[in-house]
Amino acid sequence: MEQEILHKCEQTLSLSKPLSLQTLASVRSLIINPNTSNSTLSLILETLTCSLQLSLPDSITRHHTLKLLTDLSFHQPHLSPFIFDSLRSDDSLLSADSLAALASISDHNPNLALHIDDHFFVSLCFAPCVSVRLWLLRNAERFGVRSHLLFTVFLGFTKDPYPYVRRAALDGLLGLCKSGVLEDLDVIKACYCRAVELLRDMEDCVRLAAVRVVSGWGQMLVAYNQEMRGTNFSDAVFTQLSSMARDMSMEVRVEAFYALGKVAVVSEDILLQTLSKKVLGIFKDKKTHGQCVADCFEISASGAAGAFVHGLEDEFYEVRKSACSSLGLLSVLSEKFAGEALNFLVDMLNDDSVTVRLQALETMLLMANCEHLKVQEIHMHMFLGTLVDKNALVRSAARKILRSVKVPNVDFFKLFVDGLLENLKIYPQDEADIFSVLFYIGRNHGSFAVCIIREVSQEMEPDSDGKLGFDGARVAAFLVLAISAPLSSEQNVCSIQPRIFSYAVTLLGRISCALSDVMDQHSLLAYFSQCSRLSSFSDSDYKGEDSSLHEVNSYSINGTSTEISVQEIGDEVSKTWSWIQCNLKDVATSQARCQLEEEDEISNSMNIVLAKVKNIWPLVQSGYTKEVLESLRACKEEVLTFSTKSLGSDGALAFTLQYIQVVKLLVKVWEHFAPMKKFHYYEVGELELLLGKLDSRLADIRCRFIGLSKEEELHVLELVLVSCLLRLSKVEICCYLTTLKKLSSTISHVEFLHQQGSIEQSKFVTEVKNSLLEIGTSTFDASYKPFLFNQLLESFFLNQLLLSGRLRHIKAELDVPDNSTENPVTFVSGLPVAIPLEIALHNISSENRLWLRITMSEESTQFIFLDLNLIEGYSEFLKFTYIAPFYKTPKAVSFSLRVCIGMECLFEDVHFVKVHGGPKRMLAYLCHEKEVYLSMASKG
């Protein structure tokens, strides 16, 4: 076949005729074949260039020829300069299609710069074809055209009769604004005024772009007039944007609110007007004037009336979220505005959307950080309700606010503590973060903490049998609160009895895990020892202030060296520890220490294995797949050599094995994208199958491990981003909009974790985020750009993953007692059959949604919801018997079923899995399938 194609190519050169479409399709097979010789490729290049010159403008043949030339440059980078020069050298070949091909080649090879003549660019912009004008406007800044000419072109095409051309022109103006190359006042005025006119355009996409331009150029004009009553003009921009809060389009309203949050200076009266639908008396018959005489700088302040009220009441959660976000940014400008806005924000804490609740809490945190959050009694019920929200991220965000807020009296403080205790009771998996928050609020309100400890001191004492009840989470929480009080910066804080610190030593592991950001375990033990040595305190010492407390107050926190260091009191630690062991006979502290040492040893060993996994990534990028898979197999065997009875270590081992499996699947997928050392044929559907397995394994890691640090969770989310980009890079397997939405939601989650943990974003995450902003995720925004996704993959590098905390592995065990082929469960055809199951659950909490999946065949699957509320109590291990009904018994003498337990992935979109009567989200399976044998009951 190759010889036949080459013969046709030679005929084309000799007869000066363009290639047929059938021949062009055949040529592509030679281009993508890595074994095609260089001589054949050179002949193909010569033939395609000749065919391009002979083809008619705008013909299908010309379009396909340009596509093949582009593909040839991608697969054979050494030919890119020749292809680029051949397309660029002859002006007669230049058209929009040719420029698109040149732009693609230039993107793939940055050394090939694309510049065209200004006059030629303008002539192409006035082409009769709308798609040509649209493409040129979207890519104008890539051609090296002068900025002032671009401004003139963009401004002129904002009056084009076609809406998408107007939108592209506005986007071009916004790009010029961001580049900052135009600083002429008249230019800025002209652009701003034109954008204001287009706020009333009939098309949604045009108004959306106009809002962005009004925001961008309006801020530039405000900055330009900063010395000349810039605030008044800023008010004009703000009210223009506020008027779009009631636009018919949801996307426009979202963009309007985000734009409002970017306005840096606004009058307090204007801000307050946005929270009242009724026009305030001060604004009646009053206009807000800018510094220009144009009509676009004059607008009634009533345009801002109730803008945020409408936004917070909007039917779309995207609008409500953006309104909450802007409220937070604007609350920094005015304490009075923040106080009024809080009355609306607390209502958003009960919103149906998790995203809105999270944004409302983030806004309240911004208020707290700038000391504008004044929580009142009427707000407490709604706010404390978020501490028992079903969503873990919401609970975490609410606790983060408690760290920063300052309460006025002890009654409010008690409400906060009670709310945290309720959180701990319902969601014990939040223990570490709850302890950390209790420590912070106790340190910030030392006198209030002492009052609480006085009231509950009896709960922390031994019972009548002399036994200590420190296993109770409630008592442990009070101990954490107690140890924080001496570290308060408040004056005249009453003392805490020394024996409380002795009791706290028995919970050293749990407390040190929670306070890892404050001090390490050795420093914490030294602190307990120092405080428990202060024997001068007695039960009657809850008054005054002992001079030795100043030593405790000056103890080192957050790595800051103070008067008393660990070295100075280190000689007393061993004596104190011996004393505690003698006096607390029922406390198994030595066992806890051994367990901590074992967990540390296992974690360190797993980190060494994970470092080996990270070091093989350059080999993956170079195409050495076979060698990499062998290395991963060796890593897995190394992990399997470890055995432990510690629950914390068990989680670390399971996580490492799961992570190695994820990397193994990623390597196999990457083989389809990286340069190959030898040609390899792939089966149809192989890549899609591998990506499906990769997504499933990543979902398992996200769902089935409790205690992941923010760094560990961010590492896993980066792998989710890679999986999405791999799908988007292949046309044949890509569900474009679905995958793009998943990519966008993952980026949002990554941003939230970065902000929450003050962690710097990786270069890869930053580039993906910026690319998403360029592409857009709405239906009319989405445009397929596989080469862009390929480029993003090139910036990914597998970083080192370090296990830092105690991981708990969510898993299940399933058994059918006394069931085999010789002892089957009996059934009657057509009637339901009861299947007795023995189920053991590890580390399951009340927020988990579990399902039994019973499968007879691929077409016959039944789901049964396991309601854990019907089972008494929650613990790290739960075992019970469950009778599962199966309804679809067949007309057969015998058959078998496959049963397993799955858990809904709560981070997935609802109705991801469309099964009638079954789970609404993707399932992560907690155990292997168990086969159940059934036989028809004998008659008589």
LINQUIVEN-V870835 format. One record per helix or strand of 2 or more residues. SS is the DSSP state (@ for helix, = for strand). FROM is the first residue (numbers start at 1). LEN is the number of residues. If there is no record, write none. Layout:
ss=SS from=FROM len=LEN
ss=SS from=FROM len=LEN
This chain:
ss=@ from=2 len=14
ss=@ from=21 len=12
ss=@ from=38 len=17
ss=@ from=60 len=16
ss=@ from=77 len=13
ss=@ from=91 len=3
ss=@ from=96 len=13
ss=@ from=118 len=8
ss=@ from=130 len=9
ss=@ from=140 len=3
ss=@ from=147 len=11
ss=@ from=163 len=17
ss=@ from=185 len=16
ss=@ from=204 len=21
ss=@ from=230 len=17
ss=@ from=250 len=12
ss=@ from=268 len=6
ss=@ from=281 len=3
ss== from=287 len=3
ss=@ from=295 len=3
ss== from=298 len=3
ss=@ from=301 len=4
ss=@ from=307 len=6
ss=@ from=317 len=15
ss=@ from=335 len=14
ss=@ from=354 len=16
ss=@ from=377 len=12
ss=@ from=392 len=13
ss=@ from=410 len=17
ss=@ from=428 len=17
ss=@ from=446 len=15
ss=@ from=473 len=13
ss=@ from=498 len=8
ss=@ from=508 len=7
ss=@ from=521 len=12
ss=@ from=549 len=5
ss=@ from=566 len=18
ss=@ from=589 len=27
ss=@ from=617 len=6
ss=@ from=625 len=16
ss=@ from=647 len=24
ss=@ from=686 len=19
ss== from=705 len=2
ss=@ from=710 len=19
ss=@ from=731 len=3
ss=@ from=736 len=22
ss=@ from=763 len=13
ss=@ from=786 len=9
ss== from=808 len=2
ss== from=811 len=5
ss== from=825 len=3
ss== from=833 len=10
ss== from=850 len=8
ss== from=860 len=7
ss=@ from=868 len=3
ss== from=877 len=10
ss== from=894 len=11
ss== from=923 len=3
ss== from=930 len=7
